[in-house]
Amino acid sequence: MKADIHPEYHEITVVMTDGSTFTTRSTYGAPGDTLRLDIDPKSHPAWTGVQRMLDSGGQVGKFNNKFGFMSGLKV
């Protein structure tokens, strides 16, 4: 294998949406970092059958501000 081309693989802590945590190995962040999940297998609509609106960082609001004027237009 070539030297210095592979990402560093280290342990991180993953925090699920319900607050439970587990340790895994990943290339995410730095050793000892914490990865907080917005959605996980316990809360994902594909596995729970429950629909929920997830607006991370106001993306829906940004879209509506940018293209809201088009809602009344007819094609």
N, C-alpha and C positions, 0 to 999 in steps of 0.2 A: 504494500500500500504506500501511496505517496505521503510524505510528511507534511504537516501543517495545512491540510486541505479539509480535514474533517471537523465538524462542529464539536464543541465540548459537551459531553454527556454527563449530567450530574443529577443529584436528587433535588426535587422541589416539593412543596406542599400544595395540594389542590384543595380548595374550599368549595364544596357543593352549595347549591342554592338553599338547602335546608340547614346549612352551618356545619355539617359533618365534614371531616377532613381525612385525607389519606396522603401518603408519601409515595411518589413514583419517580422514575428516572426520565429525564427529558432534556432537550436542547433549549428549552424556554428559559430566558433570563439568565440569572447568575445562580451559582450554588446557594441553596437555602431560600430562594425567592418563593413567594406565594402567588399562586394563580387562582383568582376568584372567578367562578363561572357564572354567567348570566342565565344560562339555561343548561340543563344536564339531563341524563336519561330518566331521572325521577320526575322531571317537570316538563319534558319535551312533549308537545302536542301529538307527535307521531306515535308515542308510546302510551300516553295517558288518555288520548281521545278527547281531551279538553282543549278548546281553543282559548288563547289569551293573547292580548295585544302587547307586544314588547317593543317599546320605542326607546332604543338606546341612543342617548345623546340628542334627542329631539329631531331625528331624521324625518319623521312624518311631518312635523311642524315646518321644517325647512322646505320640504317638498310642497306643502300646501301654500306657503308664502311665495314660493317661486312660480307655481303653476295653478294657484287657486282661481285666477281670473278665467281660466279655461273651462271651469265647471259649468257655466251657463251657455257655452258655445255649442252650436249644432254643426254637425259635419255633413 
